[in-house]
Amino acid sequence: MTIKVYAIGGGQMVEAILRAALRNKVIEPSATTVTDISEQRVSFLHENYGIDAQTIIDEKKLSAAEIILLGVRPQDDWKALTAQIGATETAAQVISIIAGVTLAQLQAASNKKLAFTRIIPNTLTDTGYGYSGAALGEGAERELVTPFLESFGKVDFIPEEQIDIYTGYAVCGPNYVYNFYIALTNAGVLSGLSRKQANAIALENLKGAAKFLEMTGKHAYELLDVNNSAGGVGITAQHEIDASDFAAGVQNAVLAAVKRTTQLGKKG
Ligand SMILES: NC(=O)c1ccc[n+]([C@@H]2O[C@H](COP(=O)([O-])OP(=O)(O)OC[C@H]3O[C@@H](n4cnc5c(N)ncnc54)[C@H](OP(=O)(O)O)[C@@H]3O)[C@@H](O)[C@H]2O)c1
């Protein structure tokens, strides 16, 4: 089954979403349209993905779309674009990725009752991993948006109040992992391994540990308990981690990211 999608704003995030949805064959180029104000961007998207891309909204195609993806930035004229969607005969599910713009603001700008879903999109779209957070507005239908949202990762339906937490914790999530990876690989090099060895081992351990957590369904404390035998090497390293501000550093970073998301939302 192919979903007819119309994206407004053809920037980095929309491209990443469409690339994954095309690869997973949930959408196809002939049933996908993008409007972006940049001529250069339109040519790029058409040439690279074979999708219909144009600088002016095609109202007929917009009305026929099953999913409308609102993908501009908060500083762009999203109010006018939302009003333009509201002026068509659309029955589409409208998915907004505009950071900080609430369901109530979208509904007010549309001048008509539209089925809005606000998401904070997954940024690991090319890997098949990662969660998007989705808050359904009035009239939005979960079964209709799910196949599209799952075409670029997993989806967690959440209350709108959790969107900022989702941004700081889930969508910024890979950043925390990259930082941990750097710290770990530097430790390997500091101990005397080559950079190549340290990188390869850390990556394998990250993937293996994640897989093991998933396979066993156990809490990480239980797995540590097995690895940290009495008076051994593991528990000695554990003592140093516990005595450091490692956990607080990660937790403070997440809390700061959530706070900053909320601040930016209020500004817009
Ligand atoms: N990138 C991420 O990792 C990420 C993650 C989560 C959420 N988001 C959210 O996703 C949204 C898009 O972010 P992005 O990083 O993809 O930004 P971006 O690359 O700048 O994309 C926005 C695109 O919309 C175009 N545009 C602006 N006004 C328009 C209009 N009136 N009609 C049609 N197109 C218009 C812009 O063109 P010009 O550049 O020519 O103005 C640009 O190509 C933002 O709200 C952002 O907060 C992004």
The ligand as a Tripos MOL2 file, in Angstrom:
@<TRIPOS>MOLECULE
LIG
   48    52     1     0     0
SMALL
NO_CHARGES

@<TRIPOS>ATOM
      1 N1         17.0040   18.7260   11.4040 N.am      1 LIG1
      2 C1         16.6630   18.0370   12.4790 C.2       1 LIG1
      3 O1         17.4270   17.1870   12.9690 O.2       1 LIG1
      4 C2         15.3110   18.2350   13.1380 C.ar      1 LIG1
      5 C3         14.9510   17.3920   14.2170 C.ar      1 LIG1
      6 C4         13.7130   17.5430   14.7920 C.ar      1 LIG1
      7 C5         12.8350   18.5330   14.3510 C.ar      1 LIG1
      8 N2         13.2010   19.3470   13.3360 N.ar      1 LIG1
      9 C6         12.2530   20.3820   12.8860 C.3       1 LIG1
     10 O2         11.9730   20.1740   11.5390 O.3       1 LIG1
     11 C7         11.6900   21.4280   10.9140 C.3       1 LIG1
     12 C8         12.5740   21.5600    9.6960 C.3       1 LIG1
     13 O3         13.9470   21.5360   10.1180 O.3       1 LIG1
     14 P1         15.1270   21.2890    9.0950 P.3       1 LIG1
     15 O4         16.3530   21.0490    9.8800 O.co2     1 LIG1
     16 O5         14.7090   20.2840    8.0940 O.co2     1 LIG1
     17 O6         15.2130   22.7610    8.4530 O.3       1 LIG1
     18 P2         15.5910   23.1980    6.9750 P.3       1 LIG1
     19 O7         16.5410   22.2300    6.3770 O.co2     1 LIG1
     20 O8         15.9600   24.6440    7.0290 O.co2     1 LIG1
     21 O9         14.1820   23.0170    6.2190 O.3       1 LIG1
     22 C9         13.1540   23.9580    6.1030 C.3       1 LIG1
     23 C10        12.8570   24.1230    4.6260 C.3       1 LIG1
     24 O10        11.5990   24.7960    4.4470 O.3       1 LIG1
     25 C11        11.7520   25.7570    3.4200 C.3       1 LIG1
     26 N3         10.7250   26.7840    3.5330 N.ar      1 LIG1
     27 C12        10.7340   27.9000    4.3090 C.ar      1 LIG1
     28 N4          9.5790   28.5980    4.1270 N.ar      1 LIG1
     29 C13         8.8370   27.9040    3.2230 C.ar      1 LIG1
     30 C14         7.5650   28.1240    2.6260 C.ar      1 LIG1
     31 N5          6.8260   29.1950    2.9160 N.pl3     1 LIG1
     32 N6          7.1090   27.2220    1.7250 N.ar      1 LIG1
     33 C15         7.8320   26.1330    1.4130 C.ar      1 LIG1
     34 N7          9.0650   25.8770    1.9370 N.ar      1 LIG1
     35 C16         9.5600   26.7470    2.8440 C.ar      1 LIG1
     36 C17        13.1570   26.2700    3.6250 C.3       1 LIG1
     37 O11        13.6370   26.9440    2.4920 O.3       1 LIG1
     38 P3         14.8040   28.1030    2.6980 P.3       1 LIG1
     39 O12        15.9520   27.4130    3.3650 O.co2     1 LIG1
     40 O13        15.0800   28.5430    1.3020 O.co2     1 LIG1
     41 O14        14.1910   29.1570    3.5730 O.co2     1 LIG1
     42 C18        13.9190   24.9640    3.9130 C.3       1 LIG1
     43 O15        14.3120   24.3120    2.7140 O.3       1 LIG1
     44 C19        11.9610   22.5120   11.9440 C.3       1 LIG1
     45 O16        10.7580   22.9600   12.4920 O.3       1 LIG1
     46 C20        12.8190   21.7960   12.9570 C.3       1 LIG1
     47 O17        12.6710   22.3300   14.2330 O.3       1 LIG1
     48 C21        14.4290   19.2060   12.7100 C.ar      1 LIG1
@<TRIPOS>BOND
     1     1     2 1
     2     2     3 2
     3     2     4 1
     4     4     5 ar
     5     4    48 ar
     6     5     6 ar
     7     6     7 ar
     8     7     8 ar
     9     8     9 1
    10     8    48 ar
    11     9    10 1
    12     9    46 1
    13    10    11 1
    14    11    12 1
    15    11    44 1
    16    12    13 1
    17    13    14 1
    18    14    15 2
    19    14    16 1
    20    14    17 1
    21    17    18 1
    22    18    19 2
    23    18    20 1
    24    18    21 1
    25    21    22 1
    26    22    23 1
    27    23    24 1
    28    23    42 1
    29    24    25 1
    30    25    26 1
    31    25    36 1
    32    26    27 ar
    33    26    35 ar
    34    27    28 ar
    35    28    29 ar
    36    29    30 ar
    37    29    35 ar
    38    30    31 1
    39    30    32 ar
    40    32    33 ar
    41    33    34 ar
    42    34    35 ar
    43    36    37 1
    44    36    42 1
    45    37    38 1
    46    38    39 2
    47    38    40 1
    48    38    41 1
    49    42    43 1
    50    44    45 1
    51    44    46 1
    52    46    47 1
@<TRIPOS>SUBSTRUCTURE
     1 LIG1         1 GROUP 0 **** ****
